[in-house]
Amino acid sequence: MEDINAKSVILDQGGTVQDAVKYITPEMFGAVGDGSADDAGAIIDAMKHAINTGINAVRGDGIYRIDKGIPCLSGLNKNDNGTMYRFGFNLTLNVVIVGDKFPALPEKWWDAEGAFYSAGSGSTENFNLNVSEFFGNFRATFFKVQGKGLSTSTISCDEMRGHIIGFKNYLDPEKQSGMNKIRGKNWQTGYIACLIGGSGKGGGNSECHNIDITWCATHRFGGISLQDRSQYANINNGTYDYNGKYTSVLTLSDIVTEDAYSVEFGYDIVSGTKKSVALSSIMRGYENKWQLVVAEDSDITDGESKFAVGDVITAPGFSATVAEITVPSKKTTIYMDIIISNRKGDFSKVRVAADYVGGIFGHNLFTSDIWGPSSAQNVRNMSYRGLGVGGTASKLEMYSTQHNVRLPFAAVTDSDFQLNKNLTINSTNKLQGTAGNVVVQHNTPVWALSLNSGSNTPVSMWKIYVTSTDSNIYGEFTVANTSSFAKLISENSGYVTLTTENHRIMLSQSSGSTRTLYYNAIRLM
């Protein structure tokens, strides 16, 4: 006779007897699991039972339709003296579909109900939600942090469509939330993928969120939106592209404001009969220009905003004139894939290490580390004092230590490496470099650069490389520099000559016509 054990006994509701010892299923509490009925109540009852019995795990392999949100609580367990304490909880569901009877989308769509939401008398902690597929029916936010908040938890959904917001931790929580992981594989066609920030007006705290979405695209109003008090966020891996097609960026002048918090996400923005809502606070961008991201009524990629240059926009306690307008663009690859909107006086400390980012807009990125391949042109929409790296398939540009970006300090292309500032290694000046170009007529010396001078200048050796679009012109020169003068030591050149006048480096060429000469000077010792 074959042995019968807990592993071999299959239950009607799914799983085995041994599985039932480890976790509870919604089917045990009446779930149909084929998408035909509202299974929200069964999922909630299963979770309550799992907490009461200390199993703290629910797993469902079916297709679950829900017509109301699922409250998420920390699990409970007993210590040795019988006292109950909060414990982790695992909720794993295969497919979740939001039904037509789920609460309708409110006019302020960012206030949509959560399909899953934090609940309880205290902070929800160590809660792990794993859903394979979710369809929000353009009614529901996938996970909404509210009440006492959510911390040290993992919110994961592989495939997500039709959601209002994928993960929202902004305005609603009464207490600090943070240290959460947000994971996904393919999030598309929602309104915003992640909306994270404090409680408004400079209050609250929502820090240390870790985001990793393999493909985050086509969200109407932005991909990852980090609002005020969202510091220490990490965006790791993933591709973020084609988000924010229903947005525009208004560059503002003549700003009149009562305080720094006069405009925040969700505030009404009005100009005559034109109405919109703010999708960021006011951000200081390139060349100290103030910018505001606003919602549009439709996809305006390479099109026109509802606003026009010269419009006066207002909000309670705020007014400004629209000076410039930036719309999403496929031609120039500008999208609102990542918005980082912290105020002056606050700090972001955000780290972006994505595989690809179509566009980044950021304000006050203090000590930030931004690595956003293919988002190079968007550094002009940032204001930071950290390290930024952006680029395309053939070029990387690095920016740092300046509040407003103008020129990269270094540019790496598929053919060369250019430095726009001196380079210091290991806190010494053993290696310094400068680069530039001059227009030189035939056999006419032109002053290209000067080496450092002064009574305290030690003897130093320099390599100066010269090139041109005329491949016959080339030069490699070794120059000694002292406190009194510079002197040519050796050369290997064609059609170009280097001479010195005191500390001046003079270049001439003999190609027969006017040429642009490009030079790179590197200090060797």
Secondary structure, DSSP 8 states (H G I E B T S, - for coil): -----TTT-B-TTSSBHHHHHH-B-GGGGT---EEEEE-HHHHHHHHHHHHHTT--EEEEEEEEEESS-EEE--EEEE-TTS-EEEE-EEEEEEEEEE-TTS----SSGGG--EEEEE-SSS-EESEEEEEEEEE-TTT-EEEE--TT-EES-EEEEEEEES-SEEEEESS--SS-EE--EEEEEEEESSSEEEEE--SBTTB--EE--EEEEEEEE--TT-SEEE-TT-TT-EEESSEEES--TTEEEEEEEEEEESSTTSS-TT-EEEETTEEEEBSS--EE-GGG-EEEEEE-SS--TTS--SS-TT-EEEETTEEEEEEEEE--BTTTTB--SEEEE--TTS----EEE-SEES-EEEE-EEEEEEEEET-GGGGGG--EEEEEEEEETTEEEEEES-SS--S-SEEEESS-EEESS---BTTB-SS-EEEEEEEE-BT--EEEEE---STT---EEEEEEEEESSTT-EEEEEEEE-SS-EEEEEEEEESEEEEEETTEEEEEE-SSS-EEEEEEEEE--
